[in-house]
Amino acid sequence: MQLELRHLQAVCRIAEAGSLGAAARRLGVSQPALSAQLRRIERATGGELFVRGRGGVEPTPLGQFVLAKARRVLNEMDALGAEARALAADAPLRLGCIMLVLLDGLLARTDLSMSGREITVDLEDSVTALSRMLGAGQYDAIVYGEVNDHEVALPEGVLVRTLVPREPFCIRLSARHPLAHLDRIDLADLAAESWMTLVEDDDGGPEALTTACAKAGFIPSLSHRITDRKMHYDLIAAGRVISLSQPTALRAEGTVLRPLVGSPVTGRIRLAWNRSSVSARQAELLYRAAARAYLANVGNNRFHQEWWDAHPELHPALD
């Protein structure tokens, strides 16, 4: 077997994630499939690339050598794509987004025709993938979230602007849940629940949930990881799981959204763009479009509208 770029990317993802399971999720493949691919790569390179350690997998000396070469090759390919993209002045502006609620209204508000650029929007479920693709020139701009104190590492040549500095996450649970009648829920009262595993596993969300639950005196039982929104909501409506949710999330039949006492988990929403492919005018248009898309969803839930109105210092600057 000859090594291809996808093989080099797989090796780098395993090293970055620190485990096959986490790397598989970021690559969008099953762990058995990634394990089988790694074995084929190791046969091609002539030896074992990773060993299992206390904190996950660690590269062997051969693995470190292959990683260094792989990163150099991938960086060169990233540079090639970005430089070629910069020369194509009439190409559409490509926006990548994490699965944020505001995306539902973002396209309707972009209107980059004023700046002479069309726009395309793609969804990802990994902040790491978004950042890397931004650095590779595969996206010109990205909209993403960070939870609690987590900060996403961004590539060089990128500018970033915060859309929403802070929003309190809430809980989605079945409308038949014994706590559904409460105006707000204490996290400690959810200790016996099964939780939906967060789709975005590299934005600080899993760590924030685990930390908040630990402070509340329990370890959350994580049982499902589903990207299909309808299936996600159906499981909650059936009372099988609960989940963290953005406070701007839409209502779903059979479920309710409730804020948490003390707001133990908070998020922020940010916009980042490549200076070489997005002008200051286009970046401003993107910022305004994303901000208005968020504002259009603030009223989806009365509790968040009240919280938002009480925190004008967090509102995006649209003057």
C-alpha positions in Angstrom: 0.0 0.0 0.0 1.2 3.5 -0.8 0.7 6.3 1.7 -1.8 8.9 0.8 -2.7 12.3 2.3 -5.6 10.8 4.1 -3.3 8.3 5.8 -1.0 11.2 7.0 -4.1 13.1 8.3 -5.2 10.0 10.2 -1.8 9.7 11.9 -1.9 13.3 12.9 -5.4 13.2 14.2 -4.6 10.2 16.4 -1.6 12.1 17.8 -3.6 15.3 18.4 -6.6 13.5 19.9 -4.5 11.2 22.1 -6.8 8.2 21.6 -8.2 6.2 18.7 -11.8 6.8 19.9 -11.5 10.6 19.9 -9.6 10.6 16.6 -12.3 8.5 15.0 -15.0 10.9 16.1 -13.1 13.9 14.6 -12.5 12.0 11.4 -16.1 10.9 11.1 -15.3 7.1 11.1 -15.8 4.2 13.4 -13.0 3.3 15.9 -12.6 -0.2 14.4 -12.3 1.3 10.9 -9.6 3.7 12.1 -7.8 0.9 13.9 -7.7 -1.2 10.8 -6.5 1.8 8.8 -3.7 2.4 11.3 -2.6 -1.2 11.0 -2.3 -0.8 7.2 -0.4 2.4 7.7 2.0 0.7 10.1 2.6 -2.1 7.6 3.5 0.5 5.0 5.8 2.4 7.3 7.4 -0.7 8.7 6.6 -0.7 12.4 4.3 0.4 15.2 3.5 4.1 15.3 1.7 4.3 18.6 1.7 2.6 22.0 -1.0 2.7 24.6 0.1 4.8 27.7 -1.5 6.0 30.9 -3.1 9.0 29.2 -4.0 7.4 25.9 -1.9 6.5 22.9 1.6 7.9 22.5 3.8 7.9 19.4 6.8 5.5 19.2 10.2 6.8 17.9 9.1 5.7 14.5 5.7 7.4 15.0 7.5 10.6 16.0 9.5 10.5 12.7 6.4 9.8 10.6 4.5 12.5 12.4 7.2 15.1 11.7 7.2 14.2 8.0 3.4 14.0 7.8 3.0 17.4 9.3 5.5 18.9 6.9 3.7 17.4 3.9 0.3 18.5 5.2 1.5 22.0 5.9 2.8 22.3 2.3 -0.5 21.1 0.9 -2.4 23.5 3.2 -0.2 26.3 1.9 -0.7 25.3 -1.7 -4.5 25.3 -1.2 -4.5 28.7 0.6 -2.3 30.4 -1.9 -4.2 29.1 -4.9 -7.4 30.2 -3.2 -6.1 33.7 -2.7 -5.4 34.0 -6.4 -9.0 33.1 -7.3 -10.6 36.5 -6.5 -14.0 35.6 -7.9 -14.5 32.3 -6.0 -17.4 32.1 -3.5 -16.6 32.9 0.1 -16.8 29.7 2.0 -18.2 29.7 5.6 -17.8 26.7 7.9 -20.0 26.4 11.0 -20.2 24.2 14.0 -23.8 22.9 14.6 -25.0 26.1 16.3 -28.6 27.1 16.5 -27.9 30.5 14.8 -27.0 28.7 11.6 -30.6 28.1 10.8 -31.0 31.8 10.2 -27.5 32.7 9.1 -27.9 32.2 5.3 -30.9 34.4 5.1 -28.9 37.3 6.6 -25.5 37.0 5.0 -26.2 39.0 1.8 -22.6 39.4 0.7 -23.7 40.6 -2.7 -22.9 44.1 -1.5 -19.3 43.1 -1.5 -19.4 41.2 -4.8 -19.0 37.7 -3.3 -21.3 34.7 -3.3 -21.3 32.6 -0.1 -21.5 28.9 0.6 -22.1 27.4 4.1 -21.0 23.9 5.3 -21.7 22.2 8.6 -19.0 20.5 10.7 -19.3 18.8 14.1 -15.7 19.4 15.2 -14.1 22.7 16.1 -10.7 21.2 15.5 -11.7 20.3 12.0 -13.1 23.8 11.4 -9.8 25.4 12.6 -7.6 23.2 10.5 -9.8 23.7 7.4 -9.6 27.4 8.0 -5.8 27.3 8.1 -5.8 25.1 5.0 -7.8 27.6 3.0 -10.8 25.2 2.7 -12.9 27.8 4.6 -12.5 31.5 4.4 -14.3 32.0 7.7 -15.8 29.9 10.5 -18.4 30.4 13.2 -17.9 28.3 16.2 -18.6 27.9 19.9 -16.4 27.6 23.0 -17.7 26.3 26.4 -16.7 27.8 29.7 -12.9 28.7 29.7 -12.0 26.6 26.7 -10.2 28.4 23.9 -9.9 27.0 20.3 -6.4 27.1 18.9 -6.5 29.0 15.6 -4.0 29.0 12.8 -1.7 31.9 11.8 -3.0 34.6 9.6 -6.5 34.5 11.2 -8.5 37.3 12.8 -11.2 36.5 15.3 -14.2 38.5 16.7 -16.6 37.5 19.5 -20.2 37.5 18.6 -21.7 36.5 22.0 -19.3 36.7 25.0 -21.5 34.5 27.2 -24.7 32.6 27.2 -26.0 30.1 29.9 -26.6 26.6 28.7 -29.9 25.0 29.6 -31.3 21.5 29.9 -33.6 19.8 27.4 -35.7 17.1 28.9 -39.0 15.3 28.4 -42.2 17.3 28.9 -43.3 14.3 31.1 -40.2 14.5 33.3 -40.9 15.0 37.0 -38.9 18.2 37.0 -40.4 19.7 33.8 -42.8 21.8 35.8 -40.0 23.8 37.4 -38.9 27.3 36.2 -35.3 26.3 36.6 -33.5 23.1 37.7 -30.7 22.4 40.1 -28.0 20.3 38.4 -27.7 18.1 41.5 -31.3 16.9 40.9 -30.2 15.4 37.6 -27.6 13.0 39.1 -29.6 9.8 38.2 -30.3 10.8 34.6 -28.8 9.4 31.4 -27.2 12.2 29.4 -26.9 12.6 25.6 -23.2 12.8 24.8 -22.3 16.1 23.2 -21.8 16.0 19.5 -19.1 18.6 19.6 -16.4 16.9 21.7 -13.5 19.4 21.3 -15.1 22.7 22.2 -14.7 22.3 25.9 -18.3 21.0 26.3 -17.7 17.5 27.7 -15.1 18.8 30.2 -17.5 21.6 31.3 -20.3 19.2 31.8 -18.2 16.8 33.8 -16.7 19.5 35.9 -20.1 21.0 36.7 -21.6 17.7 37.6 -18.6 16.9 39.8 -19.2 20.1 41.7 -22.9 19.0 42.0 -21.7 15.7 43.5 -22.0 13.2 40.7 -20.5 11.8 37.5 -22.8 12.1 34.5 -23.9 8.9 32.7 -23.3 9.5 29.0 -25.3 7.1 26.8 -25.8 8.4 23.2 -24.1 10.5 20.6 -26.5 11.4 17.8 -26.1 14.1 15.2 -29.6 13.7 13.7 -31.6 16.4 15.3 -35.0 14.7 15.1 -33.7 11.4 16.5 -32.0 13.4 19.3 -35.2 15.1 20.3 -37.3 11.9 20.0 -35.0 10.1 22.5 -35.4 13.0 24.9 -39.2 13.2 24.4 -39.4 9.5 25.2 -37.7 10.2 28.5 -34.6 8.1 27.8 -32.1 10.9 28.0 -31.6 14.5 28.8 -29.1 16.9 27.2 -27.3 20.2 27.5 -28.6 22.8 25.0 -28.0 26.3 23.8 -30.6 28.7 25.3 -31.7 29.8 21.8 -32.6 26.3 20.7 -36.0 25.8 19.2 -38.8 24.0 21.0 -39.4 20.4 20.0 -42.5 18.4 20.5 -42.6 16.4 23.7 -39.6 18.2 25.2 -39.0 21.4 27.3 -36.0 23.6 27.9 -35.2 24.7 31.4 -32.3 27.0 32.7 -30.0 25.7 35.3 -29.6 27.2 38.8 -26.4 29.3 38.9 -25.6 28.8 35.2 -22.8 26.3 35.8 -22.1 25.8 32.0 -21.8 28.8 29.7 -20.7 29.2 26.1 -19.6 32.0 23.7 -19.9 32.3 20.0 -17.0 33.6 17.8 -16.3 34.4 14.2 -12.8 33.8 12.7 -11.6 34.6 9.2 -8.5 34.4 7.0 -7.1 37.9 6.4 -5.8 36.8 3.0 -9.2 35.9 1.6 -11.8 38.0 3.5 -11.7 41.8 3.4 -12.5 44.0 6.4 -15.8 44.9 4.7 -16.7 41.2 4.2 -15.8 40.3 7.7 -18.1 43.1 9.0 -20.9 41.8 6.9 -20.4 38.3 8.2 -20.3 39.6 11.8 -23.6 41.5 11.4 -25.3 38.6 9.6 -24.3 36.2 12.4 -25.2 38.6 15.1 -28.7 39.3 13.6 -29.2 35.5 13.2 -28.5 35.1 16.9 -30.7 38.0 17.9 -33.6 36.5 15.9 -33.4 33.4 18.1 -33.1 35.0 21.5 -36.9 35.0 21.9 -37.2 31.3 21.2 -37.4 30.8 24.9 -38.8 33.3 27.4 -36.3 32.5 30.1 -33.4 33.4 27.8 -35.1 36.5 26.5 -35.4 37.7 30.1 -31.7 36.8 30.8 -30.6 38.5 27.6 -32.5 41.7 28.4 -30.8 41.8 31.8 -27.3 41.7 30.3 -27.1 44.5 27.7 -23.3 44.5 28.1 -23.2 41.1 26.2 -25.1 42.3 23.2 -23.2 42.4 19.8 -22.1 45.8 18.5 -24.4 46.6 15.5 -24.3 50.4 15.6 
